[in-house]
């Protein structure tokens, strides 16, 4: 279990957030739409993709991730064997933020015990712990769901 957590702790969480309308019907099912914010918030548990490894190209907003594996990162590590066997990887999600939520302060909460980095359109916006290809240098972090703010323009 400790070995599995050490491997999982070096996964990069990549969040690709996009705004605006998506025209292609092929990708419509792979976009998480947020058109309102209920009091309990929105759980981002669908439309995620995963790919092992680390490549700066993965962070570009226009990067084609169509051959990446669909994944639910909310599942227990036991049920995600593709992650257990990798030492580092990227998660991506494409969001459609409704225009009524633009220019309003929003917050994300992350629940994890690993090292991760969160990107918005290819730009690093949040870091938890220290991500490294060298497992000995990885420093996992549990942010205790402390929110970090963001505003979509």
Backbone as CSV, one residue per row, in Angstrom:
resi,resn,N_x,N_y,N_z,CA_x,CA_y,CA_z,C_x,C_y,C_z
1,UNK,0.827,-1.195,0.000,0.000,0.000,0.000,0.870,1.258,0.000
2,UNK,1.958,1.246,0.793,2.833,2.422,0.841,3.486,2.640,-0.529
3,UNK,3.873,1.552,-1.197,4.464,1.663,-2.531,3.458,2.271,-3.509
4,UNK,2.196,1.794,-3.433,1.167,2.321,-4.326,0.954,3.813,-4.078
5,UNK,0.947,4.220,-2.828,0.738,5.632,-2.518,1.921,6.466,-3.004
6,UNK,3.135,5.913,-2.894,4.311,6.637,-3.355,4.246,6.849,-4.863
7,UNK,3.835,5.817,-5.598,3.698,5.953,-7.042,2.612,6.976,-7.354
8,UNK,1.480,6.833,-6.702,0.359,7.731,-6.971,0.687,9.162,-6.581
9,UNK,1.578,9.323,-5.603,1.880,10.669,-5.124,2.646,11.504,-6.139
10,UNK,3.135,10.889,-7.192,3.892,11.671,-8.163,3.095,11.982,-9.434
11,UNK,1.792,11.770,-9.379,0.964,12.049,-10.548,0.657,13.538,-10.629
12,UNK,0.773,14.089,-11.803,0.438,15.489,-12.021,-1.042,15.569,-12.334
13,UNK,-1.718,16.418,-11.614,-3.118,16.661,-11.941,-3.166,17.850,-12.875
14,UNK,-3.676,17.599,-14.033,-3.733,18.665,-15.017,-5.184,19.015,-15.280
15,UNK,-5.518,20.233,-15.086,-6.881,20.671,-15.345,-6.853,21.637,-16.514
16,UNK,-7.458,21.237,-17.589,-7.555,22.119,-18.742,-8.951,22.717,-18.738
17,UNK,-9.029,23.990,-18.437,-10.306,24.666,-18.344,-10.498,25.514,-19.596
18,UNK,-11.617,25.325,-20.231,-11.898,26.126,-21.413,-13.256,26.779,-21.262
19,UNK,-13.392,27.941,-21.861,-14.677,28.606,-21.862,-15.119,28.810,-23.292
20,UNK,-16.367,29.100,-23.447,-16.913,29.312,-24.787,-17.647,28.082,-25.259
21,UNK,-18.301,28.214,-26.362,-19.087,27.115,-26.924,-18.180,26.183,-27.718
22,UNK,-18.437,24.906,-27.595,-17.723,23.912,-28.379,-18.650,23.483,-29.505
23,UNK,-18.177,23.572,-30.721,-19.026,23.327,-31.879,-19.040,21.855,-32.261
24,UNK,-17.920,21.184,-32.182,-17.818,19.802,-32.618,-18.680,18.888,-31.768
25,UNK,-19.515,18.091,-32.403,-20.345,17.147,-31.669,-19.528,15.961,-31.176
26,UNK,-18.413,15.665,-31.818,-17.591,14.528,-31.421,-17.072,14.685,-30.003
27,UNK,-16.800,15.912,-29.571,-16.223,16.119,-28.248,-17.252,16.559,-27.223
28,UNK,-18.503,16.731,-27.630,-19.511,17.254,-26.713,-19.653,16.395,-25.463
29,UNK,-19.516,15.080,-25.588,-19.659,14.193,-24.438,-18.454,14.221,-23.516
30,UNK,-17.369,14.829,-23.938,-16.137,14.842,-23.148,-15.903,16.177,-22.473
31,UNK,-16.922,17.000,-22.411,-16.790,18.324,-21.797,-17.702,18.383,-20.585
32,UNK,-17.159,18.825,-19.479,-17.934,18.973,-18.257,-18.527,20.385,-18.257
33,UNK,-19.842,20.473,-18.346,-20.531,21.772,-18.415,-20.918,22.246,-17.016
34,UNK,-20.584,23.483,-16.717,-20.992,24.096,-15.454,-21.802,25.337,-15.804
35,UNK,-23.113,25.244,-15.556,-23.978,26.368,-15.885,-24.611,27.008,-14.651
36,UNK,-24.356,26.414,-13.488,-24.831,26.988,-12.229,-23.997,26.395,-11.096
37,UNK,-24.060,27.038,-9.951,-23.328,26.536,-8.790,-24.296,26.312,-7.629
38,UNK,-24.684,25.063,-7.419,-25.539,24.767,-6.273,-24.778,24.992,-4.970
39,UNK,-25.503,25.124,-3.876,-24.886,25.411,-2.571,-23.821,24.386,-2.198
40,UNK,-24.017,23.130,-2.554,-23.049,22.088,-2.210,-21.874,22.036,-3.171
41,UNK,-21.888,22.875,-4.219,-20.798,22.898,-5.176,-20.998,21.891,-6.291
42,UNK,-19.979,21.726,-7.110,-20.010,20.809,-8.244,-18.838,19.848,-8.105
43,UNK,-19.114,18.576,-8.150,-18.080,17.555,-8.070,-17.591,17.237,-9.482
44,UNK,-16.323,17.457,-9.745,-15.750,17.195,-11.076,-15.335,15.725,-11.164
45,UNK,-16.313,14.856,-11.344,-16.048,13.419,-11.353,-16.257,12.773,-12.715
46,UNK,-16.563,13.561,-13.738,-16.784,13.025,-15.078,-15.937,13.803,-16.085
47,UNK,-15.776,13.234,-17.257,-15.092,13.863,-18.395,-13.578,13.982,-18.224
48,UNK,-12.996,13.240,-17.298,-11.542,13.255,-17.109,-10.882,12.275,-18.066
49,UNK,-9.645,12.580,-18.427,-8.812,11.690,-19.230,-7.463,11.554,-18.529
50,UNK,-6.808,10.420,-18.752,-5.516,10.153,-18.122,-4.539,9.634,-19.162
51,UNK,-3.276,10.054,-18.991,-2.199,9.522,-19.822,-0.937,9.433,-18.962
52,UNK,-0.253,8.288,-18.987,0.980,8.164,-18.210,2.101,8.993,-18.817
53,UNK,3.088,9.298,-18.001,4.259,10.029,-18.471,4.140,11.521,-18.218
54,UNK,5.161,12.234,-18.650,5.207,13.673,-18.453,5.784,14.307,-19.703
55,UNK,5.022,15.181,-20.309,5.447,15.865,-21.524,4.833,17.255,-21.498
56,UNK,5.642,18.283,-21.632,5.160,19.664,-21.571,4.086,19.933,-22.625
57,UNK,4.098,19.183,-23.718,3.082,19.340,-24.763,1.681,19.029,-24.235
58,UNK,1.593,18.138,-23.228,0.292,17.774,-22.656,-0.416,18.996,-22.073
59,UNK,0.329,20.020,-21.727,-0.234,21.195,-21.090,-0.787,22.240,-22.035
60,UNK,-0.602,22.068,-23.304,-1.085,23.057,-24.259,-2.595,22.921,-24.446
61,UNK,-3.311,24.049,-24.425,-4.776,23.994,-24.531,-5.282,23.254,-25.769
62,UNK,-4.603,23.354,-26.888,-5.056,22.701,-28.109,-4.561,21.273,-28.276
63,UNK,-3.890,20.740,-27.279,-3.338,19.386,-27.379,-4.451,18.371,-27.613
64,UNK,-4.250,17.456,-28.546,-5.239,16.438,-28.877,-5.101,15.259,-27.920
65,UNK,-6.055,15.131,-27.004,-6.038,14.027,-26.035,-7.105,12.975,-26.365
66,UNK,-7.537,12.927,-27.625,-8.635,12.027,-27.998,-8.294,10.547,-27.796
67,UNK,-7.010,10.205,-27.797,-6.638,8.803,-27.590,-6.287,8.507,-26.129
68,UNK,-6.479,9.476,-25.247,-6.234,9.249,-23.831,-7.376,8.428,-23.231
69,UNK,-7.077,7.758,-22.142,-8.046,6.903,-21.473,-9.007,7.713,-20.608
70,UNK,-10.314,7.418,-20.734,-11.298,8.024,-19.840,-11.083,7.462,-18.441
71,UNK,-11.253,8.325,-17.434,-10.977,7.895,-16.063,-11.810,8.703,-15.078
72,UNK,-12.119,8.113,-13.952,-12.792,8.815,-12.861,-11.801,8.883,-11.695
73,UNK,-11.144,10.025,-11.493,-10.135,10.113,-10.437,-10.723,10.084,-9.023
74,UNK,-12.051,10.047,-8.929,-12.698,9.954,-7.617,-12.669,8.527,-7.088
75,UNK,-12.388,7.563,-7.957,-12.342,6.171,-7.538,-11.128,5.920,-6.648
76,UNK,-11.240,4.919,-5.809,-10.141,4.485,-4.971,-8.996,3.997,-5.846
77,UNK,-7.777,4.224,-5.419,-6.590,3.819,-6.170,-6.624,2.331,-6.525
78,UNK,-7.215,1.532,-5.666,-7.322,0.092,-5.907,-8.014,-0.199,-7.246
79,UNK,-8.958,0.652,-7.637,-9.724,0.451,-8.861,-9.129,1.184,-10.069
80,UNK,-7.961,1.761,-9.910,-7.293,2.479,-10.997,-5.916,1.867,-11.271
81,UNK,-5.875,0.651,-11.794,-4.583,-0.024,-11.995,-3.671,0.703,-12.966
82,UNK,-4.234,1.448,-13.915,-3.403,2.167,-14.880,-2.589,3.249,-14.195
83,UNK,-3.037,3.727,-13.049,-2.306,4.739,-12.297,-1.316,4.086,-11.348
84,UNK,-1.708,2.997,-10.718,-0.827,2.319,-9.764,0.495,1.912,-10.399
85,UNK,0.469,1.573,-11.694,1.696,1.089,-12.334,2.578,2.201,-12.872
86,UNK,2.111,3.442,-12.842,2.878,4.572,-13.368,3.432,5.419,-12.224
87,UNK,4.554,6.062,-12.455,5.119,6.931,-11.427,4.715,8.386,-11.633
88,UNK,4.269,8.727,-12.841,3.842,10.091,-13.113,2.889,10.071,-14.306
89,UNK,1.945,10.979,-14.301,0.986,11.031,-15.394,0.174,12.317,-15.325
90,UNK,-0.659,12.516,-16.312,-1.483,13.724,-16.415,-2.952,13.353,-16.440
91,UNK,-3.749,14.133,-15.732,-5.196,14.104,-15.838,-5.595,15.374,-16.588
92,UNK,-6.601,15.266,-17.433,-7.123,16.450,-18.134,-8.640,16.442,-18.037
93,UNK,-9.192,17.625,-17.946,-10.642,17.800,-18.031,-10.889,19.092,-18.790
94,UNK,-11.869,19.060,-19.653,-12.270,20.260,-20.380,-13.591,20.719,-19.785
95,UNK,-13.608,21.969,-19.372,-14.813,22.537,-18.763,-15.413,23.584,-19.676
96,UNK,-16.707,23.624,-19.693,-17.425,24.726,-20.329,-18.079,25.498,-19.192
97,UNK,-17.612,26.707,-18.971,-18.150,27.561,-17.913,-19.182,28.486,-18.552
98,UNK,-20.420,28.418,-18.089,-21.482,29.255,-18.642,-21.170,30.730,-18.435
99,UNK,-21.642,31.546,-19.344,-21.346,32.987,-19.309,-21.856,33.658,-18.023
100,UNK,-22.867,33.088,-17.372,-23.355,33.704,-16.123,-22.341,33.575,-14.984
101,UNK,-21.359,32.681,-15.133,-20.342,32.491,-14.099,-19.034,33.214,-14.412
102,UNK,-18.963,33.834,-15.594,-17.753,34.566,-15.957,-17.636,35.835,-15.125
103,UNK,-16.420,36.222,-14.828,-16.109,37.442,-14.068,-16.606,37.383,-12.627
104,UNK,-16.886,36.185,-12.128,-17.305,36.019,-10.733,-16.241,35.203,-10.007
105,UNK,-15.945,35.569,-8.769,-14.955,34.776,-8.030,-15.504,33.381,-7.714
106,UNK,-14.730,32.384,-8.077,-15.082,30.991,-7.817,-13.939,30.352,-7.040
107,UNK,-14.178,29.179,-6.491,-13.132,28.483,-5.740,-13.157,27.000,-6.070
108,UNK,-11.991,26.398,-6.063,-11.830,24.958,-6.221,-11.306,24.396,-4.914
109,UNK,-11.750,23.201,-4.586,-11.217,22.480,-3.442,-10.646,21.168,-3.965
110,UNK,-9.456,20.837,-3.512,-8.797,19.610,-3.928,-8.627,18.722,-2.706
111,UNK,-9.027,17.471,-2.857,-8.840,16.489,-1.804,-7.895,15.422,-2.345
112,UNK,-6.721,15.321,-1.747,-5.700,14.397,-2.244,-4.678,14.126,-1.162
113,UNK,-3.862,13.128,-1.365,-2.637,12.952,-0.612,-1.593,12.481,-1.599
114,UNK,-1.121,13.438,-2.382,-0.125,13.195,-3.413,0.454,14.538,-3.811
115,UNK,1.345,14.545,-4.739,1.901,15.793,-5.269,1.203,16.087,-6.582
116,UNK,0.810,17.332,-6.782,0.102,17.658,-8.016,0.317,19.110,-8.406
117,UNK,0.060,19.375,-9.672,0.084,20.725,-10.209,-1.196,20.895,-11.012
118,UNK,-1.801,22.065,-10.917,-3.036,22.340,-11.642,-2.768,23.469,-12.626
119,UNK,-3.170,23.242,-13.855,-2.935,24.186,-14.943,-4.264,24.689,-15.491
120,UNK,-4.282,25.931,-15.903,-5.415,26.531,-16.587,-4.915,26.999,-17.941
121,UNK,-5.416,26.369,-19.009,-4.987,26.709,-20.366,-3.469,26.751,-20.505
122,UNK,-2.804,25.771,-19.928,-1.359,25.638,-20.067,-0.532,26.419,-19.062
123,UNK,-1.163,27.197,-18.190,-0.437,28.009,-17.212,-0.641,27.426,-15.810
124,UNK,0.466,27.228,-15.097,0.397,26.706,-13.735,-0.342,27.695,-12.838
125,UNK,-1.410,27.227,-12.166,-2.166,28.107,-11.270,-2.161,27.637,-9.816
126,UNK,-1.791,26.379,-9.573,-1.767,25.881,-8.198,-0.824,24.694,-8.117
127,UNK,-0.108,24.601,-7.014,0.821,23.489,-6.791,0.585,22.948,-5.385
128,UNK,0.538,21.634,-5.291,0.433,20.957,-3.993,1.606,20.006,-3.863
129,UNK,2.478,20.249,-2.924,3.640,19.401,-2.742,4.665,19.633,-3.823
130,UNK,5.489,18.620,-4.073,6.542,18.705,-5.086,6.440,17.510,-6.020
131,UNK,6.199,17.778,-7.288,6.123,16.753,-8.323,7.520,16.549,-8.883
132,UNK,7.901,15.292,-9.087,9.220,14.992,-9.639,9.191,13.634,-10.327
133,UNK,10.004,13.496,-11.369,10.181,12.190,-12.003,10.946,11.243,-11.085
134,UNK,11.714,11.802,-10.154,12.469,11.030,-9.173,11.586,10.823,-7.943
135,UNK,11.131,9.584,-7.731,10.220,9.290,-6.615,10.778,9.720,-5.263
136,UNK,12.095,9.751,-5.121,12.697,10.141,-3.849,12.536,11.631,-3.570
137,UNK,12.280,12.423,-4.606,12.130,13.866,-4.446,10.668,14.309,-4.335
138,UNK,9.734,13.401,-4.614,8.315,13.738,-4.544,7.931,14.033,-3.106
139,UNK,7.198,15.120,-2.916,6.676,15.467,-1.592,5.163,15.567,-1.708
140,UNK,4.478,14.580,-1.154,3.018,14.557,-1.193,2.454,15.611,-0.252
141,UNK,1.243,16.035,-0.546,0.586,17.047,0.280,-0.904,16.752,0.343
142,UNK,-1.467,16.975,1.501,-2.903,16.849,1.693,-3.443,18.234,2.035
143,UNK,-4.045,18.933,1.045,-4.471,20.317,1.285,-5.721,20.453,2.144
144,UNK,-6.297,19.352,2.607,-7.467,19.378,3.482,-8.623,20.182,2.884
145,UNK,-8.782,20.073,1.574,-9.872,20.725,0.843,-9.886,22.241,1.029
146,UNK,-8.719,22.823,1.301,-8.630,24.281,1.412,-8.844,24.878,0.027
147,UNK,-9.806,25.785,-0.118,-10.114,26.306,-1.452,-9.046,27.255,-1.991
148,UNK,-8.912,27.271,-3.310,-8.116,28.296,-3.957,-9.014,28.985,-4.973
149,UNK,-8.871,30.289,-5.074,-9.771,31.096,-5.881,-9.361,31.209,-7.327
150,UNK,-10.358,31.450,-8.164,-10.129,31.652,-9.593,-11.298,32.468,-10.142
151,UNK,-11.014,33.184,-11.199,-12.066,33.953,-11.873,-11.878,33.751,-13.369
152,UNK,-12.940,33.346,-14.046,-12.876,33.097,-15.479,-13.267,34.348,-16.243
153,UNK,-12.411,34.744,-17.168,-12.694,35.911,-18.005,-13.238,35.455,-19.334
